[in-house]
C-alpha cells in the first residue's frame, strides 16, 4: 500500500499553480533547447577545441546517452525522494554542467561535461512533468497546463536552432551553454517558494537497484550502439555486439520488474490503453521529428548554404505555429478526447515530411520550405499535446514520476533510433547517387539532396505508422477519461 504525501500548499494556491507551471516549463524548455542548440555551433567547436571529425559527434551523443538512459531512474527517484527536491538537484547539476561546458578547454573536457549535463536533464525533466501532474487535477486545467508544456517541448528544438545560430554568430559557441546559467540560477532561487513538495510515501523502503541498473545501462548502451552503428556500419562485430548487449540488459529489466516487490516501472500501467498508445506514438514521433530537425539543418547549411543564423531564423514559422496551435490542441483534447486528435497530428507530420522529401537542390524558402514548416508545426502541436496528456491519463499520483519518465524515455530513445536510421539511409543513398552519376561528388548538392529525400520518405512512413497505430489503440470514447483504480498502481507491501 502507499499513500501520497503532499506538502501543504501556501495561501493563494490556485494563482500559484500557474506560477509554478511557468517555473517548470522554463526548466523543461532549457532541456529541450539544449538538445538542438548545439547543432549549429559544432563547426565553431571543432575549430576552437581541435576536435577530430569522428569525435565531434560525441558533443551531442554524450548528452543523449545520459539523458535518454537515466530518465526512468529520474522519474522513479522523483516519486520516492520528493519531486521538488529532485527537480532542484537536477537543475543544479544541469546549470553547473552548462557553465563547465562553456569553459571547456579540450574535446575530452567538453564531452565529459556534456555527459554530466545530460544526467542533470534526466533528473530534472521527469520531476518537472510529475510536479505538473500532481499540481493540476486530471481534466481541463491539467490539459491546459499540458498544452503549455507541449508548446514548450515542441518548439524547443526549433528555438534551439534559432538561438544557437544567433549566439554563435554574435558572440561565440560558449554562450550557447552560458545562457543556461542565469536562467538556471533564477529558477532554483524561486522553486522552493512556488513549488510544493510531494512524494509517494511507501510502507517499505525497498528500491529496485537491479531494475535501475539494468534499464539505465541498457538504454545507455542502446543509444551508444545506435550512434556508432550509424557512423561505422550496422553489420560490424562491435555494432552487433553492442546492440545485443543492450537488448539483453533491457530484456533482463522486464524480467526483473515482473518479480520485483518494488518495481522501478510497474508493468501494470501498460494496461492503460491511452498511456500505452501515447508512449508508442512518442517512440515513433520522436524517431521522425528529431531526425527531421537534424536533416533539415544539414539541408539548409550544406545544400542551400545558409549561415548558422539564417538556419535558425528559417525555423521561426514552425516555432510560432507550434505555439499558436498548442492551445487549440489542448482545447480539442478536452472537448473530443485524445484519440480524435493524436492521429491527425501524426498524419499532418507525415504530410510535412513528404513535402520535405520533395525539396529541390535549389530550394526557395517561401515556396518550398515555409509551407512544409507550417504543416509540420501544426502536426507537432496536434501530436505532442495529446501525447503528453494521454501518457498521464489514469495514472495514480504515486506513479506520476515514473509515468513522466516513461514518456520522456520513449521520445528520446525514438529520437536516437530515428537519427541513426535517417543518417544511415541518407548516407547510403547519397553514396548510391554518386556511384550511378558520373562526375558527382559525395558532398554535392544533388547527391546530398537525394540522400535526404529518401530519408525523409522513411521518416514519413514512421509518422504515418504512428497515426494508424494510435487510431487503432486508442479505443476510449471521445471525452471519456480512461481511469484505473488507484489500487492498481499501489506497490506491493
C-alpha positions in Angstrom: 0.0 0.0 0.0 1.1 3.5 -0.5 -0.1 7.0 0.4 0.6 10.2 -1.4 2.4 12.7 0.8 2.0 16.3 -0.4 3.3 19.3 1.5 0.6 21.9 2.4 0.2 24.5 -0.3 0.5 28.1 0.6 -2.4 30.6 0.6 -3.3 31.6 -2.9 -2.5 28.2 -4.2 -4.8 28.5 -7.3 -2.9 31.5 -8.5 0.5 30.0 -7.6 -0.3 26.8 -9.6 0.2 28.8 -12.8 3.4 30.5 -11.5 4.6 27.0 -10.6 3.8 25.9 -14.2 5.9 28.8 -15.5 8.9 27.7 -13.4 8.8 24.0 -14.5 8.1 24.9 -18.2 11.0 27.2 -18.2 13.3 24.4 -17.0 11.9 22.0 -19.5 12.3 24.5 -22.3 16.0 24.7 -21.3 16.4 20.9 -21.5 14.7 20.6 -24.9 16.5 23.7 -26.2 19.9 22.2 -25.3 19.3 19.1 -27.4 19.2 21.2 -30.6 21.1 24.4 -29.7 24.5 22.6 -30.1 24.0 21.5 -33.7 24.7 24.8 -35.4 27.7 25.5 -33.2 29.5 22.3 -34.0 31.8 23.8 -36.7 32.9 26.5 -34.3 33.5 24.0 -31.5 35.5 21.8 -33.9 37.8 24.7 -34.8 38.3 26.1 -31.3 38.9 22.9 -29.4 40.6 21.0 -32.3 38.1 18.2 -32.4 38.6 15.4 -34.9 35.6 14.8 -37.2 34.9 11.5 -35.6 34.9 12.9 -32.0 32.8 15.9 -32.8 29.5 13.8 -32.8 30.2 13.0 -29.1 29.3 16.5 -28.1 25.7 15.5 -28.9 26.0 11.8 -28.2 27.4 12.1 -24.6 24.4 14.3 -23.7 21.9 11.9 -25.4 23.3 8.8 -23.7 23.0 10.1 -20.2 19.7 11.9 -20.8 17.9 9.1 -22.5 19.5 6.4 -20.3 18.6 7.8 -16.9 15.1 9.2 -17.5 13.2 6.3 -16.0 15.5 6.3 -13.0 15.0 10.0 -12.6 11.2 9.6 -12.7 11.1 6.9 -10.0 13.6 8.8 -7.8 11.3 11.8 -8.0 8.4 9.7 -6.7 10.4 8.3 -3.8 12.7 11.2 -2.8 10.5 14.2 -3.5 9.6 15.7 -6.8 10.6 19.3 -5.9 13.8 18.1 -4.3 14.9 16.1 -7.4 13.8 18.9 -9.7 16.2 21.3 -7.9 19.0 18.7 -7.7 18.7 18.0 -11.4 18.5 21.7 -12.3 21.6 22.4 -10.2 23.6 19.7 -12.0 22.4 20.9 -15.3 23.3 24.5 -14.6 26.8 23.8 -13.2 27.5 21.5 -16.2 26.3 24.2 -18.6 28.9 26.6 -17.0 31.6 24.0 -17.3 30.6 23.3 -21.0 31.2 26.9 -21.8 34.6 26.9 -20.0 35.7 23.6 -21.6 39.3 23.7 -22.7 39.6 20.4 -24.7 37.5 17.9 -26.6 37.6 15.5 -23.6 36.5 18.1 -21.1 33.6 19.2 -23.2 32.4 15.6 -23.8 32.6 14.8 -20.0 30.7 18.0 -19.0 28.0 17.3 -21.7 27.5 13.8 -20.2 27.0 15.4 -16.7 24.6 17.9 -18.2 22.6 15.1 -19.7 22.4 13.4 -16.3 21.1 16.6 -14.8 18.4 16.8 -17.5 17.4 13.2 -16.9 16.7 14.0 -13.2 15.1 17.4 -14.0 12.7 16.6 -16.8 10.5 13.8 -15.3 10.5 15.5 -12.0 9.1 18.7 -13.7 6.4 16.8 -15.5 5.4 14.9 -12.4 5.1 18.2 -10.5 2.7 19.4 -13.2 0.7 16.2 -12.8 0.4 16.4 -9.0 -0.3 20.2 -9.1 -3.2 20.0 -11.6 -6.0 17.5 -11.3 -6.9 15.4 -14.4 -9.3 17.4 -16.6 -9.5 20.8 -18.2 -6.8 22.6 -16.0 -4.3 19.8 -16.5 -5.0 19.7 -20.2 -4.4 23.4 -20.4 -1.2 23.1 -18.4 0.0 20.2 -20.6 -0.9 22.3 -23.7 1.6 24.9 -22.5 4.1 22.2 -21.6 3.6 20.7 -25.1 4.2 24.1 -26.8 7.5 24.5 -24.9 8.6 20.9 -25.7 7.5 21.1 -29.3 9.0 24.5 -30.0 12.2 24.0 -28.0 14.0 22.2 -30.8 13.3 24.8 -33.4 14.0 27.6 -30.9 17.3 25.9 -30.1 18.5 26.1 -33.7 17.5 29.8 -33.9 19.1 30.8 -30.6 22.2 28.7 -31.3 22.7 30.4 -34.6 22.2 33.9 -33.1 24.6 33.3 -30.1 27.3 31.6 -32.2 27.2 34.3 -34.8 27.1 37.3 -32.4 29.3 36.0 -29.6 30.8 32.6 -29.5 29.8 28.9 -29.2 30.5 29.1 -25.4 27.4 31.3 -25.0 25.0 28.5 -26.1 25.9 27.0 -22.7 26.4 30.2 -20.6 22.8 31.3 -21.4 21.6 28.4 -19.2 23.4 29.7 -16.1 21.4 32.8 -15.2 18.1 31.1 -16.1 19.0 28.0 -14.0 20.0 30.1 -11.0 16.8 32.2 -11.2 14.6 29.0 -11.4 16.5 27.4 -8.5 16.0 30.5 -6.4 12.2 30.7 -6.8 11.5 26.9 -6.9 11.3 26.5 -3.0 8.8 29.3 -2.9 6.5 28.4 -5.8 6.7 24.6 -6.0 5.2 22.3 -3.4 6.9 19.2 -2.3 5.3 15.8 -3.0 6.3 12.2 -2.9 4.9 8.7 -2.7 5.3 7.5 0.9 5.6 3.7 0.9 5.3 1.2 3.7 8.5 -0.4 2.6 11.9 1.1 1.9 12.9 -1.2 -0.9 14.4 0.3 -4.1 14.7 -1.7 -7.3 18.5 -1.4 -7.7 18.7 -4.3 -10.1 16.0 -2.8 -12.3 17.5 0.6 -12.2 21.0 -0.7 -13.2 19.7 -2.9 -16.0 17.4 -0.3 -17.7 19.8 2.6 -17.2 22.7 0.5 -18.5 20.6 -1.0 -21.3 19.4 2.4 -22.6 22.8 4.0 -22.4 24.3 1.1 -24.4 21.5 1.3 -26.9 22.0 5.0 -27.6 25.7 4.5 -27.9 25.2 1.4 -30.2 22.8 3.3 -32.5 25.1 6.3 -32.8 28.2 4.0 -33.5 26.3 1.9 -36.0 25.2 5.0 -37.9 28.8 6.1 -38.2 30.6 2.8 -38.7 28.0 0.4 -40.1 25.3 -1.9 -38.7 27.0 -5.2 -39.6 30.3 -4.7 -37.8 31.1 -7.0 -34.9 31.2 -4.2 -32.4 27.8 -2.8 -33.5 26.1 -6.2 -33.4 27.7 -6.9 -30.0 26.6 -3.6 -28.5 23.0 -3.9 -29.8 22.9 -7.5 -28.4 24.2 -6.3 -25.0 21.6 -3.5 -25.0 18.8 -6.0 -25.9 20.0 -8.4 -23.1 20.0 -5.6 -20.5 16.6 -4.3 -21.5 15.2 -7.8 -21.6 16.6 -8.5 -18.1 14.9 -5.3 -16.9 11.5 -6.6 -17.8 12.1 -9.9 -16.2 13.3 -8.2 -13.0 10.2 -5.9 -13.0 7.9 -8.9 -13.2 9.3 -10.3 -10.0 10.2 -7.2 -8.0 8.3 -6.2 -4.9 9.1 -2.5 -5.6 9.5 -2.3 -9.4 11.1 0.7 -10.9 8.5 0.6 -13.7 5.3 -1.2 -12.6 4.3 -3.0 -15.8 0.7 -2.9 -14.9 0.5 0.7 -16.0 0.6 -0.6 -19.6 -2.9 -1.9 -19.1 -3.9 1.7 -19.7 -4.5 1.8 -23.4 -4.2 5.6 -23.7 -0.9 5.5 -21.9 0.4 2.6 -24.0 -0.7 4.2 -27.3 0.8 7.6 -26.3 4.1 6.1 -25.5 4.2 4.1 -28.7 3.3 7.2 -30.6 6.1 9.1 -28.7 8.6 6.5 -29.8 7.6 6.8 -33.5 7.1 10.6 -33.3 10.5 11.0 -31.6 12.1 9.0 -34.4 10.5 11.1 -37.1 10.9 14.6 -35.6 14.3 14.5 -34.0 15.6 13.3 -37.4 13.6 16.0 -39.2 15.4 18.8 -37.4 18.7 17.0 -38.0 18.3 16.5 -41.7 16.7 19.9 -42.4 19.6 21.7 -40.7 22.0 19.8 -42.8 20.0 20.5 -46.0 19.8 24.3 -45.3 23.5 24.6 -44.4 25.1 22.1 -46.8 22.8 22.3 -49.8 21.3 25.9 -49.6 24.5 27.2 -47.9 22.6 29.1 -45.1 24.7 30.5 -42.3 24.1 29.4 -38.7 21.9 32.5 -38.1 19.9 32.1 -41.3 19.3 28.4 -40.5 17.9 29.4 -37.1 15.7 32.2 -38.5 14.3 29.7 -41.0 12.6 27.8 -38.2 10.6 30.8 -36.9 7.5 29.8 -38.9 7.5 26.3 -37.4 8.1 27.5 -33.9 5.3 30.1 -34.0 2.9 27.6 -35.5 3.5 25.1 -32.6 2.9 27.8 -30.0 -0.2 29.1 -31.7 -1.9 25.7 -32.2 -0.9 24.1 -28.9 -3.7 26.0 -27.1 -6.1 24.8 -29.8 -4.8 21.3 -29.4 -5.4 21.1 -25.7 -8.9 22.5 -26.1 -9.7 19.9 -28.7 -8.4 17.1 -26.4 -10.5 18.4 -23.6 -13.6 18.5 -25.8 -13.3 15.4 -28.0 -10.6 13.3 -26.5 -7.0 12.2 -27.2 -8.0 9.5 -29.8 -9.5 12.0 -32.2 -6.6 14.5 -32.1 -3.4 12.5 -31.8 -3.7 10.5 -35.1 -4.4 13.7 -37.0 -1.3 15.3 -35.5 0.8 12.4 -36.6 -0.8 12.4 -40.1 0.0 16.1 -40.6 3.6 15.4 -39.5 3.7 12.7 -42.2 2.5 15.1 -44.8 5.1 17.6 -43.9 7.8 15.0 -44.1 6.7 14.1 -47.6 6.9 17.7 -48.6 10.5 17.9 -47.1 11.3 14.8 -49.2 10.4 16.7 -52.3 12.8 19.7 -51.6 14.9 20.6 -54.7 18.6 21.3 -54.8 17.9 25.0 -55.5 15.1 25.2 -52.9 13.4 28.5 -52.2 12.5 29.3 -48.6 9.0 30.7 -49.1 7.8 28.3 -51.8 9.5 25.1 -50.7 10.4 25.2 -47.0 7.9 27.6 -45.4 4.6 25.7 -46.3 6.1 22.5 -45.0 7.2 24.2 -41.8 3.7 25.4 -41.2 2.2 22.0 -41.7 4.9 20.4 -39.6 4.2 22.9 -36.8 0.5 22.1 -36.9 1.3 18.4 -36.7 3.7 18.8 -33.8 1.1 20.8 -31.8 -1.7 18.3 -32.5 0.6 15.4 -31.6 2.8 16.5 -28.7 0.0 17.9 -26.6 -2.4 14.9 -26.7 0.6 12.6 -26.4 1.6 14.3 -23.1 -2.0 14.2 -21.9 -2.5 10.6 -22.8 0.7 9.4 -21.2 -0.5 10.6 -17.8 -4.2 9.8 -18.2 -5.5 7.5 -15.5 -2.1 7.3 -13.7 -2.2 7.5 -9.9 -0.2 10.3 -8.3 2.1 7.7 -6.6 3.2 6.8 -10.2 3.4 10.3 -11.6 7.2 10.4 -11.7 7.7 7.0 -13.4 4.9 7.8 -16.0 6.6 11.1 -16.7 10.0 9.4 -17.0 8.5 6.8 -19.4 7.0 9.3 -21.9 10.3 11.2 -21.9 12.2 8.0 -22.4 10.2 6.8 -25.3 10.6 10.1 -27.1 14.3 10.3 -26.5 15.0 6.6 -27.5 12.8 7.1 -30.5 14.9 10.1 -31.4 18.1 8.2 -31.1 16.8 5.4 -33.2 15.4 7.8 -35.8 18.6 9.8 -36.2 20.7 6.6 -36.5 18.4 5.2 -39.2 18.0 8.5 -41.0 21.7 9.1 -41.0 22.3 5.6 -42.4 19.7 5.9 -45.1 20.8 9.4 -46.2 24.5 8.3 -46.3 23.7 5.1 -48.2 21.6 6.7 -50.9 23.9 9.6 -51.3 26.7 7.1 -52.0 24.5 5.3 -54.5 23.7 8.5 -56.3 27.5 9.2 -56.6 28.1 5.7 -57.9 25.4 6.0 -60.6 26.1 9.6 -61.7 29.5 10.1 -63.2 31.3 13.2 -62.0 29.2 13.5 -58.9 30.8 14.3 -55.5 29.7 13.0 -52.2 29.1 16.5 -50.8 27.5 17.9 -53.9 24.0 19.4 -53.7 22.3 16.8 -55.9 23.9 13.8 -54.1 23.1 15.1 -50.6 19.5 16.1 -51.6 18.9 12.7 -53.0 20.0 11.0 -49.7 18.0 13.4 -47.6 14.9 12.8 -49.8 14.9 9.0 -49.3 15.5 9.5 -45.5 12.5 11.9 -45.3 10.3 9.4 -47.0 11.3 6.8 -44.4 10.5 9.2 -41.6 7.2 10.0 -43.2 6.5 6.3 -43.0 7.2 6.3 -39.3 4.9 9.1 -38.6 2.1 7.5 -40.8 2.6 4.2 -38.9 2.2 6.2 -35.6 -1.0 7.7 -36.9 -2.5 4.3 -37.8 -1.5 2.6 -34.6 -2.7 5.4 -32.3 -6.0 5.4 -34.1 -6.3 1.6 -33.6 -5.1 1.5 -30.0 -7.0 4.5 -28.6 -10.3 2.9 -28.0 -11.8 5.0 -25.3 -14.9 7.1 -26.3 -14.4 10.7 -27.1 -14.3 12.9 -24.0 -14.1 9.8 -21.7 -11.1 9.9 -19.4 -9.6 6.4 -19.0 -9.1 5.6 -15.4 -7.8 2.8 -13.4 -8.4 2.0 -9.7 -5.7 3.6 -7.5 -5.1 0.2 -6.1 -3.8 -0.9 -9.5 -0.9 1.4 -9.0 0.0 0.7 -5.5 3.2 -1.0 -4.9 3.1 -4.4 -3.1 3.9 -4.0 0.6 
